[in-house]
Amino acid sequence: MVLQISSSSTTPTVTWEPLPADFVLPDDPVENIQQPPLAAALTDALGAAGRIEQIALIGSNFGLVATVNKQTVVKAPDWFFVSQVHGVAEGTIRRSYTPNLEGAPVSVVMEFLSNEDYGELSVRSTPPYGKLYFYEQILQVPTYVTYDPYEPKLEVRYLLNGAYETQAADASGRVRIPEFDLWLGIWSGERLGQTMNWLRWWDEAGNLLLWSSEQAEYERLRAQQERQRAERERLRADLLAAKLRELGVDIDRLA
C-alpha cells in the first residue's frame, strides 16, 4: 500500500547546506517498540562479519538533512547506511548527517512500519514531505526497505529511472541489497532474550551472517570440541601405551 497524499508536480529545489546552529532536531519517541532491537541486530551482524568500514556511517533514529526550497528538512529513518563520510573534529558528536556536504549520498534506508499509520509509504510531495517521497525524490536513496514486523512483511525498492520499483523476493523470501552484496530476509527466533521476527542478512552462498552473540557461542563450541578432540587423542594414546606395555614393549625406549 502506498499512501497518496497531496501530490505536487513542482520539482523541488534541493541543496545541501550546513544544519543551522539554532535548528532543533526532532526528538520524537520511537513509535515501534521493535525498532531499536531490529536496527541494532542488523548493524551487529554486519560488524561481526567485518563488513563495516571505519569511514562508513550507520545510524538509527538519526537525522538526515536536506534543504528543500530553502527550508531545512530532517527525516530520522529507523536504519540507514552511508558508505563514506568525512570525519568530525575530535570531541564532536555527530548528531545529524547532510549528504554530499558531509560525505557520500545515503545508500540504504530502512523504515519499520508502525501499527498506527502508513507514514513510511507516504508520497506527500508538499511539506511535511512523506517519507517515501523524501527518500525517493529528495535524497534519491538507491535502496529503500520497509518492514512490518507484525505481519511480518518485507518490501525492498530500488530507485530505477527516478522512481522506486518494488523487487521480487527469491524462493527463500529474501531480496538482494546491492550495496552490501547481501540478501535480506525474515528470520523468526530469539536474540538477547527477545523472540520476534527479525530482519537478517545472508551471503550469496546462502550462509546466515551471525550476530556477535552467536559468533561467540560458535567459537565457544568450537573450542570445546577441540578440547574434547584433544582429550580423546590423549586417551587413545594412553590406551595404546598400556597395551604395548602388556606386550612387553619398552615404550620409553621408543620415544
WOMO-V233700 format. One line per field, one symbol per residue. phi: phi as a letter, one per 30 degrees, with the letter a starting at -180 (. if undefined). psi: psi as a letter, one per 30 degrees, with the letter a starting at -180 (. if undefined). A space follows every 10 residues. Layout:
phi->???
psi->???
This chain:
phi->.cdcbhdbdd ddccbccede ecdcddbddd dcdddedddd dddedddddi ccddddbbbb hbdccbcchi cdbbbcddab bbdabddcde idcdcabcei dcldddcbbb bcddccaced cdcecbeddd ddddddccdh ddbbcbbcdd ddbcbbccdb hibdbdcddd dcicbdcedc hbccacbclc bhiccacccb cbdddidddd dddddddddd dddddddddd dddddddddd dddddddidd ddddd
psi->kkjjkikkfk kljkljlkkk egkjkkhklk ejffeeeeee eeeeeeefgh gjlfflkklk hkkkkljjhg kkkkkjlfkl kkeklkllkk fkkkflkjle egallkekkk kjklgeahff gkgkglkkkl eeeeeefefh kekkkkkjfe elkkkkkkjk hglkkkkkla fgglkkjeff hlkkakkkak khgkkajlkl kkaefgkkkk leeeeeeeee eeeeeeeeee eeeeeeeeee eeeeeeggkj feff.
